[in-house]
Amino acid sequence: MVGMDTDSDASTETRIKPQRRQELEHLLKTNPTDRNAYLELAAIYRCESRPLEAKRVLDQAHDLFPDDLTILWELEEATLARSLQQYRGFSDLAKRLETAEAEREVQRSASDWALRRIEVCHARLQRDPALRHLHLARAEAFMDVDRFEEAIEEIQPVLNSDEHSPQAHLILGRALLATGKDAPAMAALRAASLRRAVVAPVRVRVAALRLLCETAERLGVELTLARYRESLHQAEHELANLSPPNVVSDSQIQPGRSATDDTPTLPSSS
């Protein structure tokens, strides 16, 4: 049966990985300049959800091959994965313990996760400015540590990019709202949600329109509030039609959060 074959293959793979890991550890003791062995061993540790061990191996490889961009990329990935692992672990622990100390660890690990993203995005943009989508990821990370002015500055290079403009304007609007600049924030949010020349993804439109409605209601701008509510209703209806019933819909995501806040890697533009 197909199912039985699949289970057998999975069991065999589970047995092989520890054996192969041990072989690679031994190989690197006798031949510490085997570049491919470092990469394979690190990949096994990542598959085993052991990013700290992967980072240890890749740190050694990077010391030997400081100009190897593949090793550097994988080292950055392991660093991000370890930081995210810690954040998730402390978050789960805090839910169980419900103590002030556990909550402090959540805040500390959340800050570390944001700072690691800021660092890695900066390094990758320095190496390849064509990875323009990383400006979005870096701006989101700045938002997560309340560095709003830096988020505003970071997002500037992609505001006029058709590909990235809607998400960029959403981030800009959120940052401007956080700094008390309501009028320019609303302009940015309109650019994220209502422009006809560049139609934003529906989840971006919903998030931006919700913020527009909240801000217009707070400021008492009744005429435009009605327009925003109508557009929001249409966008949420569109979103509901796109979302499978067993998947958390975009409408359940807080407007201030990115759809990729918990993404452990920062992929290339390809």
Protein Blocks (a to p, Z undefined) as FASTA:
>chain_A
ZZlmmmmmmmmmmmmmmmmmmmmmmmmmmmmmbmklmmmmmmmmmmnopaklmmmmmmmm
mmmmmmlmklmmmmmmmmmmmmmmmmmmmmmmmmmnopaklmmmmmmmmmmmmmmmmmmm
mmmmmmmmmlmmlmmmmmmmmmmnopaklmmmmmmmmmmgmklmmmmmmmmmmmmmmnop
aklmmmmmmmmmmcmklccdfklmmmmmmmmmmmmmmnopaklmmmmmmmmmmmmmmmmm
mpcfkbccfklpcfkbcfklmpcbdcdfZZ
